[in-house]
Amino acid sequence: MPAVPRSTDHCAEAPSPHRIAVIAFDRMSPFHLSVPCIVFGEDGSESGVPAFELRVCAAEPGPLTTTAGFTIGTTHGLDALSDADVVIVPSWRDTTEPPPVALADALREAHARGAILVGLCLGAFVLADTGLLDGRPATTHWLAADTFAQRFPQVRFDPDVLYVDDGDVLTSAGTAAGLDCCLHLLRRLCGTSAANYVARRLVVPPHRQGNQAQFVQQPVAPQGRRDRLAELLDWVRAHLDAPHTLDSLAQRALMSRRTFTRQFRLTTGSTVSGWLLGERLARAQQLLETTDQTIDAIAQRAGFGSAASLRHHFVEAFNTTPSSWRREFRGA
């Protein structure tokens, strides 16, 4: 799954705030609307999070009803998309209903001039209806997976992941995965520190890999075993520079290899190797953005062993080199 950035203008370099347009619509869930608004609309200036120009807009006139029984009003129409840097469709009301023609046209025009488009949850249906997902990877809520795959066979649909970043188009699974996707985009635009601050304020994990499974079962195991695994994950994060294997971690968790593998997958939604790689890449990103350490030193601290290994995994995950990442995010 393509995980992160292509080259975009980052907050530290932007001459003006990024303009974020969020599409509201009749019969929408207030939670879905609140997700991009709370990530990009809250004031985080005291912690160095750059301000965004957030616009909530709608294709429909007048008050919009919600599934919670109250109405909302918007101050912008679709003209707000004309100069937006990011356009977010936070969900959609019906998987069988195509978006209004005016909305579909506005999304195509925004994409054509270079805006990043984001379809959270059922918002992926709206983007797919425009044809902008044809031939591209995408995801949506697991409950709507069969419908999506049937309606849009030309999309490279992945029903199991939290979100997909394909550069100028992002899609996510439902509910909390929308937060993961927005925090990921914030990280892309403004760096690790900004995303971590917003995540801490929201009391959510600062980074979950997009390719983590949507549906993570809670392990049915004694409380002590769950505690051991949680403690192990914290310990590994503090010792990413050390070599780790499935067997060494299973031994440290006092579990058999088979039990550890099963519990790890059920708890994290990932394999041991996949989780480790994600944590090491995140550590490397943080060090690149916040320190002046050499690429060799960062490779060692993040657990890659060598600069060559770090570069290989970085390019594979992010389509850019560690040095380029540092230049983009630090304006060097």
C-alpha positions, 0 to 999 in steps of 0.5 A: 500500500502506498503509504505517504508523501509525494512532493507537496508544499509543507507547512514550514514552507507555505507562504499562506495557510493550507486551505482545507475544504470539507464537504457537508451534506444532508443526512450526514453523521456529525461524527464524520464531519467532526473528524477533519474539522477537529484535526485541521480546524483547532488552534494548535499554535501554542505548540507550533502547529501551523494554522489551516484555513478550514471551510465547511461547504455543501452542494445543497442550500439551506440547513442540512439535517444530521443523523443525530436529529439536529441541523447544521448550516454551512457558510460556503458553497462549492466555490470553496473548492476552487482554490482549496489545497485539500478537499475532504469528503468525510462520508456519504449518506447512501452507497447507492446514491451518486453525488450531485453532478455539481459536486462531482464536477467540482471534485474533478476540477479540484483534482485537475488543478492539483488539490489533494482529495480525501474520501473518508469512510463512505466518502470513497464512494463519492470519489469512485463515482467521479472516476478519479479512483479508476485504476488506483488503490482505495479502501472504505468501511468494511461493512460496505466492502462488497458493495464498493467492489461490485459497483467499482470493479475498475478500482484496486480495492483493498477491504482490509486496510485502515487507509490508502495514500496514493499521493494526491488521493487518499481513502480510509475505512470507517470511524476511527480510521478517518482520524488515522487518515487525517493525522497521517495527512497532517503528518505529511503536510506538517511533520511528525511533531504537529501530528503527534501534538494533535494526536495527544490532544485527541488522546489517540495513537499518533500514528497507525500504519495504513496497512493495518487491518481494519477489524482488529479482534480483541484477544481472548486471553488472560489479563496478564498475557495482554498486559505482557504484550502491551508492555513488550510493545512499549519496550520494543519502541524504546529499544528499536536500535536492538535486533528483534526477531519473532522468536526473541520477542515471543521468549520475552513475552513468555509465550510460545511462538505460535501463541505470540504470533496469534496474539500479536496479530489480534492485538496490533492487526499486523505481523511482527515484521510489519509492525517493527518496520512501521515503528522504525520508519516512524522513528526515522521520520521523527529524527529526520525532522527534529534532529541534525543527526547524520543519516547513518546515525539515524539508521542506527537509532531507528534499528535499520543497521545501515544508511543503505537499509534505511534508504531502501525501506524509506524509498519503498514506503514513501517514494522519497529518500531520507535526505529529501524528506529532511529537506522538505520538512525542515526547509533545509 
